[in-house]
Amino acid sequence: MEMQQVRYFLSVARTLNFTRAAEDCNVTQPALTRAIKQLEDELGGELIRREGRLSHLTDLGNRMHPLLQQCFEAATAAKSIAAKVRKGEVPSLALAVSRTLDLEYLMRLLSEMHRSFAGLQLKLRRGTGAQIAAMLKNGEVDLAIGGPMGESWDRLESWPMFTEAFDLVVGADHPLAMRNDLDLDVELIRETRFLVHAGTDIAEFETDRLAASGISLDHAHEVDSDRDLEALVIAEFGVAIMPASAMNSVRIRHLACSALNLQRTVAIYSVAGRARSREASALLMLVRSADWSRRLADKALEHA
C-alpha cells in the first residue's frame, strides 16, 4: 500500500467526484483511477462506486475510511518531523497538562518527539482546566491537554482525544473493593465521606448530578496531590472520585458506578491564529492521528 494511493482515495471520499479529486491531487483522472483500483485490489474489494458525476463509498470503503485517514495523518506527521529535524534548529516544546491526566498516556508520543527532535527541551506544566487555559492565553505554553476548561474563548481550538467516565476509587482492602459488583449501586455510597482532587475542576464533573443522586461533596476532603490522595484513600479517609485513566496502582481499586453518570472528554487545545512552532505542530499531528481507544484499552489491561 502506497501513501499516494491512500491520498487519492481520501480525496475522492471527501469530494465524491473523481474529476475534482484528480484536480485537487494534481494528477490526471486515469492515474488517480488506476491508483485507487490498485488499492482496492490490495484490500480485496470495491471501495468507491461510481454513479455518473457523483460517487459514493461502499460498505468496505466506509469501514476503511477512518483507518486510512489515520494511516495517512500518521505518515504525514512522521514526514513533517523528519523534515524539521534536518534543519538542525534547537527544538523546544511548552506543554500544559491537566493535573488529573496520567502522563503515562502521553509517554509514547513524547518519546517519539524526544527521539525525533535531537536535544528537545520540554517545558511541562501542570494545572487545573482554568490554569492551563490561562497559560494558553498568555502564550506560556504551545499546547494544552486535559478535560473541559470551562472556557468560551473564541480563539480556543480543541481536538477531542477520548471520553472517559469518573470512577469511585478505594483502597485495595476497602469493603467496597471486596464486592463482586461490576457496577456499584449508588445506595452503597450515599453516606460515604468523599475525597476530591483539587485539580479535578468542577467543569469536569457536575455536582448537580451528584446531588440528584443524594451525594454531597460539601464536606469532602480536598487534596491537590495524587500521592497524598492515594495515601488517604488507602487509609480509608474516604472514597475518591477520579477519572478512569487517573491514579491507577496495585494499592487501589477503581469501581464503576454508572448511576452517577459522570464523564469528561480529554482534548488537546491550541490557540487559533497563533503561529505554532514546528515541535507543537508535530505533537498536534501525532495526538490527532493516535488511536486513543486502543491506547486506553491497552492501559486498562496493564492495570487489570
C-alpha beads as a LAMMPS data file, in Angstrom:
LAMMPS data file: protein, C-alpha beads

304 atoms
303 bonds

1 atom types
1 bond types

-500.0 500.0 xlo xhi
-500.0 500.0 ylo yhi
-500.0 500.0 zlo zhi

Masses

1 110.0

Atoms # bond

1 1 1 0.000 0.000 0.000
2 1 1 1.401 3.394 -1.011
3 1 1 0.562 6.704 0.672
4 1 1 -0.173 8.157 -2.763
5 1 1 -2.984 5.629 -3.231
6 1 1 -4.347 6.452 0.216
7 1 1 -4.209 10.191 -0.502
8 1 1 -6.160 9.724 -3.755
9 1 1 -8.789 7.604 -2.009
10 1 1 -9.232 10.185 0.778
11 1 1 -9.629 12.947 -1.803
12 1 1 -12.371 11.045 -3.631
13 1 1 -14.033 10.187 -0.310
14 1 1 -14.065 13.910 0.509
15 1 1 -15.274 15.227 -2.876
16 1 1 -17.243 12.169 -4.101
17 1 1 -16.070 13.194 -7.568
18 1 1 -13.142 11.628 -9.450
19 1 1 -12.568 14.679 -11.662
20 1 1 -12.431 17.120 -8.761
21 1 1 -10.275 14.733 -6.713
22 1 1 -7.788 14.442 -9.567
23 1 1 -7.591 18.242 -9.791
24 1 1 -7.068 18.520 -6.026
25 1 1 -4.288 15.926 -6.156
26 1 1 -2.743 17.493 -9.297
27 1 1 -2.829 14.240 -11.283
28 1 1 -4.711 13.016 -14.314
29 1 1 -8.009 11.266 -13.710
30 1 1 -6.829 7.964 -15.275
31 1 1 -3.778 7.956 -12.968
32 1 1 -5.967 8.555 -9.928
33 1 1 -8.432 5.851 -11.019
34 1 1 -5.616 3.322 -11.537
35 1 1 -4.109 4.050 -8.113
36 1 1 -7.458 3.572 -6.363
37 1 1 -8.056 0.344 -8.323
38 1 1 -4.661 -0.938 -7.106
39 1 1 -5.645 -0.055 -3.537
40 1 1 -8.962 -1.892 -3.966
41 1 1 -7.142 -4.955 -5.302
42 1 1 -4.842 -4.921 -2.283
43 1 1 -7.722 -4.553 0.197
44 1 1 -9.796 -7.161 -1.606
45 1 1 -12.907 -5.227 -2.567
46 1 1 -14.504 -2.174 -4.116
47 1 1 -14.058 0.997 -2.056
48 1 1 -15.862 3.532 -4.233
49 1 1 -18.853 3.013 -6.528
50 1 1 -19.179 5.485 -9.401
51 1 1 -22.630 6.751 -10.371
52 1 1 -22.416 9.365 -13.099
53 1 1 -20.755 12.548 -11.917
54 1 1 -21.045 11.607 -8.267
55 1 1 -19.709 8.595 -6.422
56 1 1 -20.226 7.068 -3.013
57 1 1 -18.287 4.867 -0.653
58 1 1 -19.163 1.203 -0.469
59 1 1 -19.575 -0.535 2.876
60 1 1 -15.909 -1.569 2.690
61 1 1 -14.962 1.995 1.772
62 1 1 -16.802 3.371 4.801
63 1 1 -15.081 0.859 7.067
64 1 1 -11.631 1.581 5.634
65 1 1 -12.002 5.373 5.545
66 1 1 -11.168 6.183 9.223
67 1 1 -8.316 3.669 9.242
68 1 1 -6.776 5.028 6.061
69 1 1 -7.277 8.608 7.303
70 1 1 -5.392 7.758 10.487
71 1 1 -2.669 5.984 8.494
72 1 1 -2.233 8.994 6.207
73 1 1 -2.103 11.509 9.076
74 1 1 0.475 9.416 10.924
75 1 1 2.653 9.213 7.803
76 1 1 2.312 12.965 7.244
77 1 1 3.301 13.629 10.849
78 1 1 6.363 11.385 10.506
79 1 1 7.492 13.164 7.320
80 1 1 6.958 16.552 8.934
81 1 1 9.020 15.616 11.969
82 1 1 11.834 14.195 9.817
83 1 1 11.959 17.311 7.618
84 1 1 12.099 19.656 10.600
85 1 1 14.828 17.629 12.314
86 1 1 17.030 18.011 9.211
87 1 1 17.012 21.792 9.634
88 1 1 19.101 21.398 12.765
89 1 1 17.318 24.033 14.825
90 1 1 17.300 23.850 18.638
91 1 1 13.847 22.399 19.399
92 1 1 11.600 23.247 22.360
93 1 1 8.037 22.459 23.371
94 1 1 5.976 24.024 26.154
95 1 1 3.060 21.780 27.103
96 1 1 0.420 22.185 29.831
97 1 1 -1.275 19.015 31.108
98 1 1 -4.237 18.612 33.433
99 1 1 -3.295 17.566 36.955
100 1 1 -5.591 14.573 36.728
101 1 1 -4.238 13.207 33.442
102 1 1 -1.668 10.454 33.947
103 1 1 1.426 11.357 31.914
104 1 1 1.807 7.647 31.174
105 1 1 -0.851 8.025 28.477
106 1 1 1.274 10.593 26.647
107 1 1 4.676 8.970 27.042
108 1 1 4.691 7.135 23.713
109 1 1 4.114 10.404 21.870
110 1 1 6.555 12.379 23.998
111 1 1 9.169 9.651 23.483
112 1 1 8.622 9.920 19.724
113 1 1 9.178 13.680 19.962
114 1 1 12.300 13.139 22.065
115 1 1 13.737 10.721 19.506
116 1 1 12.838 12.866 16.507
117 1 1 13.962 16.265 17.782
118 1 1 17.552 15.946 18.928
119 1 1 18.136 17.954 22.092
120 1 1 14.419 18.677 22.584
121 1 1 13.787 20.986 25.545
122 1 1 10.469 20.034 27.104
123 1 1 8.707 22.500 29.393
124 1 1 5.912 20.613 31.111
125 1 1 3.370 22.482 33.225
126 1 1 0.536 21.094 35.351
127 1 1 -2.661 22.863 36.310
128 1 1 -6.432 22.873 36.583
129 1 1 -8.515 23.492 33.484
130 1 1 -8.697 27.209 34.255
131 1 1 -4.959 27.422 34.890
132 1 1 -3.906 25.729 31.670
133 1 1 -6.409 27.853 29.724
134 1 1 -4.687 30.920 31.180
135 1 1 -1.286 29.524 30.174
136 1 1 -2.513 29.167 26.601
137 1 1 -3.980 32.673 26.543
138 1 1 -0.791 34.200 27.909
139 1 1 1.425 32.331 25.467
140 1 1 3.230 30.462 28.256
141 1 1 2.629 27.117 26.530
142 1 1 2.274 25.978 22.925
143 1 1 -0.404 23.335 23.562
144 1 1 -2.517 22.029 26.423
145 1 1 -4.020 18.609 27.097
146 1 1 -6.819 17.996 29.580
147 1 1 -10.524 17.882 30.251
148 1 1 -13.014 20.727 29.743
149 1 1 -11.557 24.124 30.607
150 1 1 -14.796 25.912 31.340
151 1 1 -13.736 28.451 28.722
152 1 1 -15.816 30.029 25.957
153 1 1 -12.889 31.914 24.382
154 1 1 -13.499 32.046 20.617
155 1 1 -9.797 31.553 19.803
156 1 1 -9.560 28.319 21.767
157 1 1 -9.274 25.375 19.363
158 1 1 -9.744 21.820 20.548
159 1 1 -9.495 18.308 19.135
160 1 1 -11.132 15.563 21.260
161 1 1 -8.905 12.604 22.150
162 1 1 -11.146 10.351 24.240
163 1 1 -14.120 10.391 26.601
164 1 1 -13.977 8.567 29.913
165 1 1 -16.115 8.001 32.977
166 1 1 -15.347 9.063 36.527
167 1 1 -14.888 6.126 38.895
168 1 1 -15.082 5.639 42.627
169 1 1 -11.580 4.952 43.942
170 1 1 -10.945 2.979 47.148
171 1 1 -8.053 1.134 48.763
172 1 1 -7.449 -2.461 47.703
173 1 1 -8.611 -3.662 51.134
174 1 1 -11.703 -1.455 51.353
175 1 1 -15.013 -3.334 51.859
176 1 1 -16.331 -1.985 48.555
177 1 1 -13.296 -3.443 46.758
178 1 1 -14.182 -6.880 48.113
179 1 1 -17.560 -6.893 46.399
180 1 1 -18.068 -8.575 43.032
181 1 1 -20.337 -5.852 41.674
182 1 1 -19.421 -4.797 38.150
183 1 1 -21.438 -1.640 38.694
184 1 1 -21.971 -0.334 42.220
185 1 1 -25.389 0.658 43.476
186 1 1 -25.353 4.331 44.438
187 1 1 -27.106 3.411 47.707
188 1 1 -23.844 1.875 48.917
189 1 1 -22.021 5.221 48.902
190 1 1 -24.634 7.809 49.866
191 1 1 -23.387 8.044 53.455
192 1 1 -19.712 7.864 52.464
193 1 1 -17.165 10.625 53.141
194 1 1 -15.513 11.641 49.883
195 1 1 -12.073 12.753 48.767
196 1 1 -11.777 15.193 45.875
197 1 1 -8.681 16.061 43.866
198 1 1 -8.420 19.865 43.696
199 1 1 -7.136 19.574 40.137
200 1 1 -10.383 17.966 39.016
201 1 1 -12.240 21.118 38.036
202 1 1 -15.924 21.428 38.751
203 1 1 -16.335 21.690 34.963
204 1 1 -15.129 18.105 34.633
205 1 1 -17.970 16.640 36.625
206 1 1 -21.243 18.231 37.676
207 1 1 -22.050 18.406 41.374
208 1 1 -25.712 18.827 40.402
209 1 1 -25.745 15.258 39.133
210 1 1 -24.209 14.032 42.369
211 1 1 -26.748 15.988 44.399
212 1 1 -29.561 14.442 42.359
213 1 1 -28.232 11.029 43.424
214 1 1 -28.207 12.101 47.067
215 1 1 -24.433 12.665 47.213
216 1 1 -22.902 15.868 48.548
217 1 1 -19.270 16.980 48.306
218 1 1 -19.774 19.875 50.737
219 1 1 -17.659 18.211 53.432
220 1 1 -15.346 16.246 51.159
221 1 1 -11.622 16.192 51.903
222 1 1 -9.779 18.200 49.237
223 1 1 -6.275 17.234 48.122
224 1 1 -4.103 18.628 45.316
225 1 1 -1.578 15.779 45.063
226 1 1 -2.127 12.326 43.557
227 1 1 0.328 10.863 46.035
228 1 1 -1.428 12.360 49.060
229 1 1 -4.826 11.396 47.692
230 1 1 -3.729 7.796 47.247
231 1 1 -2.368 7.688 50.808
232 1 1 -5.652 8.981 52.238
233 1 1 -7.702 6.572 50.120
234 1 1 -5.633 3.611 51.323
235 1 1 -6.029 4.820 54.919
236 1 1 -9.809 4.855 54.309
237 1 1 -10.326 8.558 54.960
238 1 1 -12.969 8.354 52.266
239 1 1 -13.805 7.378 48.706
240 1 1 -12.242 9.388 45.890
241 1 1 -13.947 10.387 42.648
242 1 1 -11.410 10.317 39.819
243 1 1 -11.288 9.880 36.025
244 1 1 -10.942 6.248 34.958
245 1 1 -7.476 6.886 33.477
246 1 1 -6.118 8.649 36.586
247 1 1 -4.396 7.301 39.684
248 1 1 -4.039 3.623 38.858
249 1 1 -1.878 1.440 41.093
250 1 1 -1.963 -2.024 42.686
251 1 1 -2.785 -0.413 46.055
252 1 1 -6.143 0.955 44.975
253 1 1 -9.233 -0.130 43.043
254 1 1 -11.393 1.740 40.541
255 1 1 -15.097 0.930 40.869
256 1 1 -17.717 1.795 38.262
257 1 1 -20.938 3.498 39.317
258 1 1 -22.893 4.340 36.173
259 1 1 -25.759 5.823 38.204
260 1 1 -23.567 8.878 38.853
261 1 1 -23.339 9.463 35.091
262 1 1 -20.092 11.457 35.329
263 1 1 -17.648 11.712 32.459
264 1 1 -15.178 14.038 30.799
265 1 1 -13.726 14.439 27.323
266 1 1 -9.965 14.870 27.190
267 1 1 -8.760 17.032 24.308
268 1 1 -5.682 18.789 23.010
269 1 1 -6.018 22.571 22.896
270 1 1 -4.349 25.296 20.859
271 1 1 -4.911 28.983 20.075
272 1 1 -6.420 29.799 16.674
273 1 1 -4.441 32.286 14.601
274 1 1 -1.252 31.915 16.641
275 1 1 1.776 30.577 14.778
276 1 1 2.783 27.139 16.059
277 1 1 6.359 26.006 16.434
278 1 1 7.447 23.010 14.380
279 1 1 7.523 20.930 17.578
280 1 1 3.988 21.945 18.586
281 1 1 2.710 21.191 15.072
282 1 1 4.379 17.776 15.144
283 1 1 2.920 16.842 18.545
284 1 1 -0.531 18.047 17.497
285 1 1 -0.429 15.796 14.433
286 1 1 0.779 12.835 16.490
287 1 1 -2.003 13.298 19.043
288 1 1 -4.683 13.642 16.372
289 1 1 -3.525 10.553 14.480
290 1 1 -3.173 8.321 17.573
291 1 1 -5.653 5.508 18.227
292 1 1 -6.761 6.582 21.708
293 1 1 -9.425 3.907 22.134
294 1 1 -6.781 1.220 21.671
295 1 1 -4.317 3.049 23.916
296 1 1 -6.854 3.237 26.738
297 1 1 -7.724 -0.444 26.296
298 1 1 -4.032 -1.421 26.479
299 1 1 -3.528 0.603 29.665
300 1 1 -6.649 -0.915 31.207
301 1 1 -5.225 -4.396 30.609
302 1 1 -1.913 -3.373 32.185
303 1 1 -3.673 -2.199 35.349
304 1 1 -6.127 -5.113 35.500

Bonds

1 1 1 2
2 1 2 3
3 1 3 4
4 1 4 5
5 1 5 6
6 1 6 7
7 1 7 8
8 1 8 9
9 1 9 10
10 1 10 11
11 1 11 12
12 1 12 13
13 1 13 14
14 1 14 15
15 1 15 16
16 1 16 17
17 1 17 18
18 1 18 19
19 1 19 20
20 1 20 21
21 1 21 22
22 1 22 23
23 1 23 24
24 1 24 25
25 1 25 26
26 1 26 27
27 1 27 28
28 1 28 29
29 1 29 30
30 1 30 31
31 1 31 32
32 1 32 33
33 1 33 34
34 1 34 35
35 1 35 36
36 1 36 37
37 1 37 38
38 1 38 39
39 1 39 40
40 1 40 41
41 1 41 42
42 1 42 43
43 1 43 44
44 1 44 45
45 1 45 46
46 1 46 47
47 1 47 48
48 1 48 49
49 1 49 50
50 1 50 51
51 1 51 52
52 1 52 53
53 1 53 54
54 1 54 55
55 1 55 56
56 1 56 57
57 1 57 58
58 1 58 59
59 1 59 60
60 1 60 61
61 1 61 62
62 1 62 63
63 1 63 64
64 1 64 65
65 1 65 66
66 1 66 67
67 1 67 68
68 1 68 69
69 1 69 70
70 1 70 71
71 1 71 72
72 1 72 73
73 1 73 74
74 1 74 75
75 1 75 76
76 1 76 77
77 1 77 78
78 1 78 79
79 1 79 80
80 1 80 81
81 1 81 82
82 1 82 83
83 1 83 84
84 1 84 85
85 1 85 86
86 1 86 87
87 1 87 88
88 1 88 89
89 1 89 90
90 1 90 91
91 1 91 92
92 1 92 93
93 1 93 94
94 1 94 95
95 1 95 96
96 1 96 97
97 1 97 98
98 1 98 99
99 1 99 100
100 1 100 101
101 1 101 102
102 1 102 103
103 1 103 104
104 1 104 105
105 1 105 106
106 1 106 107
107 1 107 108
108 1 108 109
109 1 109 110
110 1 110 111
111 1 111 112
112 1 112 113
113 1 113 114
114 1 114 115
115 1 115 116
116 1 116 117
117 1 117 118
118 1 118 119
119 1 119 120
120 1 120 121
121 1 121 122
122 1 122 123
123 1 123 124
124 1 124 125
125 1 125 126
126 1 126 127
127 1 127 128
128 1 128 129
129 1 129 130
130 1 130 131
131 1 131 132
132 1 132 133
133 1 133 134
134 1 134 135
135 1 135 136
136 1 136 137
137 1 137 138
138 1 138 139
139 1 139 140
140 1 140 141
141 1 141 142
142 1 142 143
143 1 143 144
144 1 144 145
145 1 145 146
146 1 146 147
147 1 147 148
148 1 148 149
149 1 149 150
150 1 150 151
151 1 151 152
152 1 152 153
153 1 153 154
154 1 154 155
155 1 155 156
156 1 156 157
157 1 157 158
158 1 158 159
159 1 159 160
160 1 160 161
161 1 161 162
162 1 162 163
163 1 163 164
164 1 164 165
165 1 165 166
166 1 166 167
167 1 167 168
168 1 168 169
169 1 169 170
170 1 170 171
171 1 171 172
172 1 172 173
173 1 173 174
174 1 174 175
175 1 175 176
176 1 176 177
177 1 177 178
178 1 178 179
179 1 179 180
180 1 180 181
181 1 181 182
182 1 182 183
183 1 183 184
184 1 184 185
185 1 185 186
186 1 186 187
187 1 187 188
188 1 188 189
189 1 189 190
190 1 190 191
191 1 191 192
192 1 192 193
193 1 193 194
194 1 194 195
195 1 195 196
196 1 196 197
197 1 197 198
198 1 198 199
199 1 199 200
200 1 200 201
201 1 201 202
202 1 202 203
203 1 203 204
204 1 204 205
205 1 205 206
206 1 206 207
207 1 207 208
208 1 208 209
209 1 209 210
210 1 210 211
211 1 211 212
212 1 212 213
213 1 213 214
214 1 214 215
215 1 215 216
216 1 216 217
217 1 217 218
218 1 218 219
219 1 219 220
220 1 220 221
221 1 221 222
222 1 222 223
223 1 223 224
224 1 224 225
225 1 225 226
226 1 226 227
227 1 227 228
228 1 228 229
229 1 229 230
230 1 230 231
231 1 231 232
232 1 232 233
233 1 233 234
234 1 234 235
235 1 235 236
236 1 236 237
237 1 237 238
238 1 238 239
239 1 239 240
240 1 240 241
241 1 241 242
242 1 242 243
243 1 243 244
244 1 244 245
245 1 245 246
246 1 246 247
247 1 247 248
248 1 248 249
249 1 249 250
250 1 250 251
251 1 251 252
252 1 252 253
253 1 253 254
254 1 254 255
255 1 255 256
256 1 256 257
257 1 257 258
258 1 258 259
259 1 259 260
260 1 260 261
261 1 261 262
262 1 262 263
263 1 263 264
264 1 264 265
265 1 265 266
266 1 266 267
267 1 267 268
268 1 268 269
269 1 269 270
270 1 270 271
271 1 271 272
272 1 272 273
273 1 273 274
274 1 274 275
275 1 275 276
276 1 276 277
277 1 277 278
278 1 278 279
279 1 279 280
280 1 280 281
281 1 281 282
282 1 282 283
283 1 283 284
284 1 284 285
285 1 285 286
286 1 286 287
287 1 287 288
288 1 288 289
289 1 289 290
290 1 290 291
291 1 291 292
292 1 292 293
293 1 293 294
294 1 294 295
295 1 295 296
296 1 296 297
297 1 297 298
298 1 298 299
299 1 299 300
300 1 300 301
301 1 301 302
302 1 302 303
303 1 303 304
